[in-house]
Amino acid sequence: MAAENFDRSLAKVLIHEGGYVNHPADPGGETNKGVTRRVYDAYRQRKNLPIQSVRYISNAEVAEIYRFQYWNNCLGDHLPKGVDYVVFDGAVNSGPKQSIIWLQQALGLPQADGSIGNATLQAVENAEPRALIADICARRMGFLQRLRTWGTFGVGWTRRVSGVKATGLAMVNETPAPRMVADVGEPESKNAAKPDKIDKPEITEVAGPATMTSAPFIETANQLLSFGSMSKWITGLVVSLFIIGLGITVFAWWKNRKARQAVSGEATAEVPDFEGLPT
């Protein structure tokens, strides 16, 4: 379901609704961003705010009105992406009850009462969303064509419903971001490896003189790597610590070797001979 699709759907709806208008043939009367004066007055009264012209409605008020009066009434959070937007836009344009009736009729339910319940939601879940969107928009167009104001607003309504259908289908066709799985090309199952379950390669012992000295550090690094899935920066920190520790180990080995060479006389060839130089 598409609980996260409200903001995007609202932006699409507002493209069609436009700004402030007060067309004498519009039964909604004074309107701004699709909110009629009557709806805005009721909203302000419920909030114990003074009545003012819908011309001055704020963006926050618009979003709240659309969310609670239209989206929630159509149970937009429980509808598939694309279908939610189509039903939402119909609710804004012709009322939530009428838009739900188009949805229920498109689903072939025996009773289209304009109220979404479990039966409607179950039917939506079993429906093919592209076909459902096309059917809803066809029924909506048939309804609009029978209105007495079709001659005045028919061209605009046709353009709007056509755009709503195209946008709804585009939302359905969107492919979700790919998820990381253990085996590419294999269907994901309950036991499929997720990013935090994929084994991390352990650091093996380094061959050579530093092996014994670096063993405790390597063991610590391997333990820290087990937490690498928590965050990328932790993994980077572990790698940095390993590199620093390895450098310290090599440097200690080199100092020990030089000391042994000095004791055994192996380093005499490396010391410059100052005899014969002028004093």
FINU-57558 format. One record per atom (N, C-alpha, C): x, y negated, z. Coordinates in steps of 0.001 Angstrom, whole numbers, padded with zeros to 6 digits, always signed. Layout:
XYZ...
END
This chain:
+000839+001186+000000+000000+000000+000000+000885-001250+000000+000264-002399-000158+001067-003586-000486+000816-004740+000474+001071-004500+001767+000857-005556+002749+001750-006765+002489+002875-006549+001807+003822-007629+001576+003495-008443+000328+002394-008141-000354+002109-008755-001647+001224-010000-001540+000879-010430-000331-000034-011568-000200+000564-012860-000731+001768-013193-000286+002367-014473-000689+002500-014572-002207+002930-013491-002817+003090-013491-004272+001722-013616-004964+000734-012901-004452-000606-012962-005043-001209-014349-004880-000985-014963-003724-001499-016312-003497-000898-017296-004488+000414-017186-004723+001064-018083-005679+000446-017943-007066+000125-016705-007462-000504-016469-008762-001913-017062-008807-002661-016900-007724-004026-017434-007669-004007-018959-007788-003079-019590-007092-003043-021051-007078-002676-021636-008434-002001-020846-009283-001719-021311-010638-003022-021568-011380-003977-020673-011198-005283-020813-011867-006164-021859-011182-006037-021972-009859-006922-022880-009131-006559-024340-009345-005259-024622-009498-004848-025996-009757-005013-026883-008541-005095-028176-008797-005175-029157-007719-006590-029625-007445-006710-030911-007111-008005-031467-006715-008892-031711-007941-010132-031222-007870-011127-031458-008924-012486-031692-008269-013326-032405-008980-014705-032619-008514-015607-032691-009741-015687-031536-010451-016450-031464-011694-017945-031425-011368-018747-032283-012004-020190-032330-011699-020917-031038-012041-020388-030253-012981-021049-029007-013354-020603-027821-012506-019612-028029-011664-019106-026937-010828-019971-026824-009582-020646-025681-009369-021515-025534-008195-020743-025599-006889-019412-025386-006937-018615-025467-005718-018359-026881-005262-018592-027831-006155-018405-029232-005811-016946-029599-005656-016664-030515-004741-015312-030996-004514-014405-029816-004107-013304-029655-004828-012424-028501-004623-010968-028931-004751-010120-028329-003938-008676-028567-004038-007944-027252-003796-007116-026863-004755-006379-025603-004694-007311-024411-004477-008489-024523-005069-009457-023447-005004-010314-023435-003758-010054-024310-002817-010832-024369-001572-011909-025444-001714-013164-025049-001553-014253-026010-001687-014379-026861-000427-015065-027967-000588-015277-028870+000560-016040-028152+001674-017033-027339+001308-017819-026618+002308-016946-025658+003117-016097-024909+002435-015204-023963+003119-014210-024710+004009-013683-025805+003502-012697-026565+004271-013322-027197+005516-014546-027715+005369-015238-028298+006521-015443-027241+007603-015870-026042+007207-016093-024971+008175-014786-024567+008862-013702-024544+008122-012393-024207+008674-011968-025249+009705-012103-026519+009389-011699-027593+010294-012570-027581+011557-013855-027304+011418-014744-027258+012580-014361-026104+013504-014029-024962+012922-013646-023799+013729-012357-024067+014487-011497-024919+013942-010229-025274+014573-010366-026484+015501-011589-026992+015643-011840-028194+016452-011023-029383+015951-010950-029492+014618-010237-030588+013987-011248-031519+013320-010919-032795+013206-011848-033728+012552-012035-033389+011068-013229-033605+010560-013529-033341+009157-012817-034376+008291-012245-033909+007184-011602-034801+006234-011797-034238+004831-011524-035052+003834-011681-034624+002452-010731-033469+002147-011226-032516+001357-010398-031378+000953-009212-031834+000104-009254-033062-000337-008130-033629-001079-006847-033601-000240-006978-033633+001086-005825-033736+001974-005467-032404+002638-005960-031317+002121-005655-030012+002696-004157-029720+002581-003570-029142+003640-002139-028835+003636-001901-027438+003067-000649-027171+002684-000307-025855+002160-000512-024758+003208-000195-025071+004474-000394-024093+005545-001874-023768+005715-002735-024781+005610-004175-024549+005718-004676-023719+004545-004163-024002+003364-004550-023228+002176-004212-021759+002373-002982-021478+002811-002551-020093+002990-003399-019385+004039-003709-020079+005138-004502-019454+006203-005925-019165+005743-006516-020102+005016-007879-019899+004523-007922-018740+003547-006988-018699+002615-006969-017610+001631-006722-016259+002298-005824-016234+003278-005515-014978+003958-006739-014428+004699-007386-015264+005510-008456-014776+006376-009816-014730+005683-010075-015611+004750-011397-015639+004130-011508-014744+002901-010410-014520+002218-010478-013742+000975-009650-012450+001055-008345-012576+001287-007478-011393+001295-007911-010376+002354-008092-010808+003586-008468-009883+004654-009856-009293+004439-010772-010086+003920-012127-009577+003672-012138-008484+002607-011144-008508+001730-011029-007471+000698-010060-006357+001119-009578-006422+002369-008600-005446+002869-007404-005359+001911-006905-006517+001531-005797-006563+000576-004576-005782+001026-004325-005750+002342-003160-005020+002847-003273-003517+002629-004472-003023+002339-004698-001579+002190-004922-001155+000738-004782-002100-000180-004973-001784-001593-003623-001655-002288-003544-000858-003344-002273-000712-004073-001853-002031-004710-000547-002186-004866-000018-003398-005498-000567-003521-006916-001035-004700-007247-001658-004946-008547-003162-004951-008400-003707-003887-007835-005146-003831-007547-005481-004876-006489-004617-005028-005476-004861-006019-004424-004967-007419-005008-004068-007755-005929-004089-009090-006529-005345-009308-007374-005735-008311-008161-006905-008437-009032-008174-008633-008206-008331-007843-007146-009504-007976-006274-009463-009310-005533-008294-009711-005094-008123-010979-004380-008511-012166-005252-008022-012191-006489-008345-013304-007381-009844-013348-007671-010453-012189-007856-011894-012149-008077-012657-012675-006882-012152-012384-005673-012800-012862-004458-012736-014383-004361-011594-014943-004732-011441-016394-004689-012370-017063-005696-012499-016470-006868-013273-017067-007952-014777-016873-007800-015183-015708-007275-016622-015400-007229-017104-014889-005877-016243-014908-004862-016635-014469-003537-016161-013043-003251-015760-012747-002002-015267-011411-001661-016282-010301-001936-017541-010522-001610-018529-009470-001803-018647-009078-003268-018714-010061-004166-018852-009763-005586-017611-009050-006126-016444-009467-005681-015227-008823-006159-015148-007372-005691-015577-007109-004465-015587-005737-003955-016604-004896-004720-017722-005496-005110-018722-004771-005918-018114-004346-007249-017355-005232-007896-016686-004847-009156-015736-003677-008915-015013-003735-007812-014092-002648-007475-014855-001342-007281-015933-001380-006522-016693-000159-006240-017375+000389-007496-017848-000509-008339-018446-000062-009603-017404+000582-010502-016209-000001-010545-015143+000567-011359-014713+001931-010836-014850+002145-009532-014521+003437-008926-015620+004472-009130-016798+004028-009590-017907+004947-009806-018584+005387-008523-018496+004563-007479-019133+004926-006213-020651+004823-006337-021395+005723-005700-022864+005696-005826-023499+004455-005239-022820+003836-004256-023362+002638-003634-022314+001543-003637-022569+000496-004410-021673-000660-004467-022299-001765-003631-021924-001808-002345-022562-002741-001415-021704-003963-001111-020518-004039-001698-019675-005194-001473-018950-005184-000144-018872-004021+000491-018169-003889+001759-017217-002696+001675-015931-002933+001931-014944-001866+001817-014890-001042+003104-015083+000267+002950-014970+001188+004065-014048+002339+003690-014105+003403+004468-013235+004546+004231-013486+005199+002877-014758+005257+002467-015085+005896+001191-014452+005132+000024-014518+003807+000097-013928+002987-000967-012414+003139-000977-011793+003090+000193-010335+003206+000267-009867+004570-000222-010620+005630+000091-010247+006966-000373-010349+007049-001883-011409+006439-002449-011576+006447-003901-010464+005662-004579-010049+004547-003982-008955+003750-004538-007663+004561-004550-007434+005293-003475-006214+006085-003366-006145+007158-004453-007294+007682-004843-007340+008746-005849-007424+008218-007279-007603+006901-007432-007794+006322-008763-006459+005998-009426-006469+005953-010758-005295+005513-011511-005334+003984-011553-004350+003285-010980-004453+001831-010794-004577+001033-012082-003922+001455-013163-003996+000691-014417-005410+000727-014987-005988+001909-015014-007362+002039-015509-008339+001292-014608-008069+001320-013296-008948+000628-012345-008908-000878-012571-007729-001425-012791-007599-002860-013044-008332-003258-014318-008174-002483-015366-008832-002798-016640-010348-002778-016476-010875-001817-015737-012331-001703-015537-012852-002860-014702-012131-003218-013637-012559-004340-012792-012638-005621-013616-011617-005886-014395-011584-007127-015190-012681-007142-016252-013007-005983-016838-014088-005916-017825-015431-006230-017171-015658-005688-015994-016911-005970-015276-016982-007430-014849-015858-007976-014465-015818-009384-014076-016155-010281-015260-015615-009977-016425-015923-010763-017611-017403-010675-017963-017981-009474-017855-019411-009320-018140-020260-010155-017201-019874-010213-015958-020591-011016-014965-020506-012503-015311-019299-012971-015629-019107-014392-015919-019862-014827-017177-019917-013962-018154-020586-014294-019409-022099-014475-019231-022655-013944-018162-024100-014072-017918-024453-015316-017096-023435-016039-016634-023695-017229-015828-024122-018395-016715-024972-019256-016193-025475-020392-016972-024380-021410-017271-023287-021381-016506-022199-022323-016740-021130-021753-017672-021419-020611-018312-020439-020003-019207-020039-020962-020334-021001-021693-020870-020709-022612-021966-019708-023680-021576-019683-024052-020298-018764-025098-019834-017403-024532-019441-017426-023403-018750-016179-022869-018185-015719-021568-018827-016447-021099-019857-016148-019790-020435-014728-019626-020937-014214-020651-021618-012860-020554-022168-011841-020417-021038-011974-021232-020016-011055-021175-018880-011154-019861-018122-012391-019369-017922-012579-018103-017224-011958-016947-018015-012144-016974-019317-011564-015909-020156-010046-015904-020055-009460-017086-020118-008003-017190-020002-007535-016695-018633-008293-017031-017604-007907-016630-016255-007971-015116-016078-009080-014502-016447-009235-013060-016250-008217-012291-017082-007945-012784-018282-006934-012140-019115-005559-012192-018443-005237-013348-017867-003961-013487-017168-003896-012639-015908-004999-012564-015183-005055-011749-013970-004830-010277-014312-005466-009823-015369-005296-008426-015792-003839-008136-016148-003229-009021-016922-001837-008817-017333-000896-008814-016127-001124-009732-015192-000272-009806-014008-000460-008580-013122-001720-008150-012942-001986-006967-012132-001323-005724-012695-001397-005553-014015-000751-004399-014649+000768-004473-014508+001319-005686-014599+002764-005844-014436+003202-005460-013024+002395-005801-012026+002711-005430-010651+002698-003915-010472+001745-003255-011108+001663-001793-011009+002882-001151-011649+003326-001714-012764+004412-001110-013539+005785-001335-012936+005875-002183-011910+007168-002442-011308+007719-001177-010675+009022-000965-010860+009688+000206-010294+010374-000188-009006+010130+000517-007907+010801+000171-006652+012298+000395-006739+013042-000287-005884+014501-000159-005878+014894+001280-005595+015916+001814-006294+016319+003209-006083+016863+003418-004683+016620+004613-004143+017124+004967-002831+018302+005914-002981+019247+005829-002076+020420+006697-002118+020033+008087-001627+020356+009093-002397+020089+010476-002018+021368+011270-002184+021352+012502-001633+022571+013297-001646+022954+013728-003048+022001+014245-003804+022284+014772-005130+021502+013983-006161+022189+013252-007009+021535+012459-008041+020841+013394-009023+019591+013079-009329+018846+013889-010288+017979+014940-009629+018177+015198-008344+017362+016170-007640+016229+015451-006940+015025+016010-006887+013920+015351-006191+014211+015227-004716+013840+014071-004154+014103+013834-002750+013134+014629-001902+013622+015255-000858+012779+016020+000045+012979+015503+001453+012270+016103+002401+012386+015680+003787+013794+015891+004314+014486+016865+003747+015827+017175+004215+016923+016502+003396+016531+015682+002423+017535+015036+001584+018377+014091+002432+019638+014002+002078+020556+013167+002855+020288+011699+002583+020185+010912+003633+020046+009473+003533+021425+008843+003756+021569+007544+003493+022890+006923+003632+023525+007158+004993+022694+007160+006053+023279+007336+007374+023523+008800+007714+023177+009715+006799+023382+011132+007043+024502+011719+006197+025002+010981+005241+026040+011488+004352+027361+011551+005117+028042+012693+005043+029295+012888+005777+030350+011901+005321+031094+011363+006271+032194+010459+005966+033495+011254+005906+034381+011003+004956+035653+011729+004874+036527+011405+006065+037089+012447+006670+037955+012230+007806+039362+011894+007338+040142+011202+008207+041530+010876+007931+042380+012052+008373+043143+012604+007492+043976+013752+007815+045328+013294+008304+046063+014213+008926+047380+013875+009447+048338+013532+008316+049243+012603+008594+050213+012161+007606+051450+013042+007711+051864+013658+006614+053038+014521+006631+054287+013699+006812+055265+014243+007522+056531+013540+007686+056827+013247+009125+057866+012460+009384+058315+012202+010751+057294+011518+011618+056338+010768+011018+055392+009996+011828+054249+010844+012333+054165+012120+011969+052992+012929+012262+052709+013007+013745+053662+013343+014548+053439+013527+015965+053089+012213+016641+053765+011129+016232+053524+009834+016864+052148+009293+016526+051670+009512+015297+050413+008917+014843+049208+009772+015147+049380+010992+015638+048238+011887+015836+047158+011302+016735+047495+010709+017923+046430+010151+018762+045657+009050+018059+046386+008195+017322+045676+007111+016609+044737+007657+015555+045194+008692+014806+044361+009277+013752+043097+009877+014345+043256+010523+015503+042071+011103+016151+041081+010023+016535+041593+008889+017061+040721+007770+017411+040028+007198+016193+040774+007062+015085+040187+006520+013856+039081+007413+013347+039275+008731+013420+038224+009653+012962+036977+009526+013811+037149+009309+015124+035992+009135+015988+035249+007856+015644+036019+006787+015376+035375+005526+015009+034660+005614+013678+035209+006402+012753+034578+006505+011434+033197+007134+011509+032945+007924+012546+031623+008539+012669+030548+007500+012866+030964+006279+013292+030001+005193+013449+029992+004271+012255+030683+004638+011183+030804+003756+010023+029495+003449+009357+028510+004351+009514+027222+004120+008852+026436+003012+009496+026863+002581+010710+026108+001526+011379+026203+000214+010622+027349-000039+010025+027499-001316+009332+028756-001293+008496+028716-002026+007382+029883-002096+006513+031078-002740+007219+030801-003726+008090+031928-004407+008732+032626-003495+009715+031895-002544+010325+032532-001601+011245+033492-000712+010467+033027-000253+009278+033895+000567+008439+035158-000198+008058+034993-001467+007693+036149-002292+007343+037095-002451+008525+036523-002606+009733+037336-002749+010933+038145-001488+011200+037485-000325+011026+038169+000946+011254+039341+001104+010292+039106+000788+009020+040170+000904+008020+041328-000033+008351+040991-001268+008772+042036-002231+009114+042863-001746+010299+042171-001195+011311+042878-000675+012473+043801+000476+012097+043320+001313+011171+044138+002451+010749+045415+001972+010058+045259+000963+009171+046419+000441+008440+047419-000183+009407+046908-000962+010390+047799-001585+011376+048511-000517+012197+047731+000481+012654+048317+001547+013452+049364+002328+012687+049092+002589+011407+050045+003309+010589+051335+002509+010426+051184+001181+010252+052363+000330+010123+053204+000349+011392+052521+000288+012564+053240+000335+013840+053972+001664+013999+053305+002744+013597+053897+004076+013708+055161+004187+012849+055073+003719+011615+056228+003772+010709+057379+002925+011246+057020+001738+011768+058063+000859+012311+058752+001497+013506+057977+002173+014399+058568+002841+015558+059476+003975+015119+059009+004724+014099+059849+005828+013596+061165+005300+013034+061090+004166+012323+062286+003585+011718+063271+003129+012789+062759+002507+013868+063630+002051+014948+064302+003235+015637+063524+004316+015854+064089+005506+016489+065189+006114+015613+064978+006121+014324+065960+006689+013397+067245+005871+013418+067111+004537+013439+068281+003678+013486+069053+003898+014772+068298+004107+015874+068965+004321+017161+069749+005620+017145+069120+006675+016561+069816+007961+016482+071063+007848+015605+070955+007109+014510+072099+006938+013628+073241+006187+014332+072895+005234+015149+073918+004453+015847+074659+005328+016832+073902+006197+017528+074523+007069+018523+075452+008076+017855+075034+008639+016741+075799+009705+016083+076894+009165+015165+076969+007868+014990+077981+007295+014118+077576+007245+012666+076274+007602+012383+075842+007625+010988+075661+006219+010436+075555+005259+011335+075257+003900+010870+076498+003071+010626+077701+003630+010867+078913+002820+010722+079125+002331+009310+078679+003100+008348+078875+002710+006949+078030+001513+006580+077006+001285+007395+076107+000192+007055+076548-001113+007694+077570-001041+008645+077998-002249+009342+079111-002927+008541+079046-004189+008210+080094-004868+007436+081419-004874+008172+082534-004707+007439+083873-004695+008017+084423-006117+007955+084662-006720+009137+085141-008103+009182+086648-008202+009287+087375-007039+009329+088829-007092+009456+089432-007704+008182+090469-008465+008369+091148-009068+007238+090600-010407+006859+089472-010810+007423+088912-012124+007109+089627-013176+007922+089810-014345+007413+090510-015407+008185+089744-015770+009430+090461-015978+010530+089824-016335+011787+089951-017827+012014
END
